[in-house]
Amino acid sequence: MPGVRRYLKQNIGREVVVQCWGFSARGRLHAEKGDGLVLVDVSLLDEESRAPVWQSMPGELMIPAPGVRFVQVLP
């Protein structure tokens, strides 16, 4: 998937939403590595909750590549 990696590298520093299995994360894309994505200024959304709410999380979040279902770069 070289095209996907190139696209992500072009968007480092932009805000993204990453959909994973069971939760979504929103934050600034800090790094793209072969084993996953690193986000900073992160908010998490528990998709299994009855009333989903974005909750802030301090620090960085490493999302392993196999858990990523979808990445959207926000305007």
C-alpha positions as a Markdown table, in Angstrom:
| # | Residue | x | y | z |
|---|---|---|---|---|
| 1 | Met | 0.0 | 0.0 | 0.0 |
| 2 | Pro | 2.6 | 2.6 | -1.0 |
| 3 | Gly | 0.0 | 5.1 | -2.2 |
| 4 | Val | -1.7 | 5.1 | 1.2 |
| 5 | Arg | 1.6 | 5.6 | 3.1 |
| 6 | Arg | 2.6 | 8.5 | 0.7 |
| 7 | Tyr | -0.9 | 10.1 | 1.3 |
| 8 | Leu | -0.5 | 9.9 | 5.0 |
| 9 | Lys | 3.0 | 11.3 | 5.0 |
| 10 | Gln | 1.8 | 14.2 | 2.9 |
| 11 | Asn | -0.8 | 15.0 | 5.6 |
| 12 | Ile | 1.5 | 14.8 | 8.7 |
| 13 | Gly | 0.5 | 17.7 | 11.0 |
| 14 | Arg | -3.1 | 17.8 | 9.8 |
| 15 | Glu | -6.1 | 16.8 | 11.9 |
| 16 | Val | -7.5 | 13.3 | 11.1 |
| 17 | Val | -10.1 | 10.9 | 12.3 |
| 18 | Val | -9.0 | 7.3 | 12.5 |
| 19 | Gln | -11.7 | 4.6 | 12.7 |
| 20 | Cys | -10.6 | 1.4 | 14.4 |
| 21 | Trp | -12.3 | -1.7 | 15.6 |
| 22 | Gly | -14.6 | -0.6 | 18.5 |
| 23 | Phe | -13.5 | 3.1 | 18.7 |
| 24 | Ser | -12.5 | 6.2 | 16.8 |
| 25 | Ala | -9.7 | 8.6 | 17.5 |
| 26 | Arg | -9.4 | 12.2 | 16.4 |
| 27 | Gly | -6.2 | 14.1 | 16.6 |
| 28 | Arg | -3.2 | 15.6 | 14.7 |
| 29 | Leu | -1.2 | 13.1 | 12.7 |
| 30 | His | 2.3 | 13.2 | 14.2 |
| 31 | Ala | 3.9 | 10.2 | 12.4 |
| 32 | Glu | 3.2 | 7.4 | 10.0 |
| 33 | Lys | 5.3 | 4.2 | 10.5 |
| 34 | Gly | 5.0 | 0.8 | 9.0 |
| 35 | Asp | 3.6 | -0.6 | 12.2 |
| 36 | Gly | 0.9 | 2.2 | 12.7 |
| 37 | Leu | 0.0 | 5.8 | 13.2 |
| 38 | Val | 0.9 | 8.2 | 15.9 |
| 39 | Leu | -1.6 | 10.9 | 16.9 |
| 40 | Val | -1.2 | 13.9 | 19.3 |
| 41 | Asp | -3.9 | 16.1 | 20.8 |
| 42 | Val | -6.2 | 13.1 | 20.8 |
| 43 | Ser | -9.9 | 12.7 | 21.5 |
| 44 | Leu | -11.4 | 9.2 | 21.7 |
| 45 | Leu | -15.0 | 8.1 | 20.8 |
| 46 | Asp | -16.3 | 4.9 | 22.2 |
| 47 | Glu | -18.5 | 3.6 | 19.4 |
| 48 | Glu | -20.2 | 1.0 | 21.6 |
| 49 | Ser | -21.5 | 3.6 | 24.1 |
| 50 | Arg | -25.2 | 4.5 | 24.0 |
| 51 | Ala | -24.4 | 8.2 | 24.0 |
| 52 | Pro | -21.1 | 8.6 | 22.1 |
| 53 | Val | -19.0 | 11.6 | 23.3 |
| 54 | Trp | -15.5 | 12.7 | 22.3 |
| 55 | Gln | -13.2 | 12.6 | 25.3 |
| 56 | Ser | -9.8 | 14.2 | 25.4 |
| 57 | Met | -6.7 | 12.2 | 26.2 |
| 58 | Pro | -3.4 | 13.7 | 27.1 |
| 59 | Gly | -0.2 | 12.7 | 25.3 |
| 60 | Glu | 0.3 | 10.6 | 22.2 |
| 61 | Leu | -1.6 | 7.6 | 20.9 |
| 62 | Met | -0.1 | 4.9 | 18.8 |
| 63 | Ile | -2.6 | 3.0 | 16.7 |
| 64 | Pro | -1.3 | -0.3 | 15.3 |
| 65 | Ala | -1.7 | -0.7 | 11.6 |
| 66 | Pro | -3.8 | -3.9 | 11.7 |
| 67 | Gly | -6.4 | -2.1 | 13.8 |
| 68 | Val | -7.0 | 0.8 | 11.4 |
| 69 | Arg | -10.1 | 0.5 | 9.3 |
| 70 | Phe | -10.4 | 4.0 | 7.9 |
| 71 | Val | -8.5 | 7.4 | 8.0 |
| 72 | Gln | -10.1 | 10.7 | 7.1 |
| 73 | Val | -8.1 | 13.9 | 6.8 |
| 74 | Leu | -10.2 | 16.8 | 8.1 |
| 75 | Pro | -10.4 | 20.1 | 6.1 |
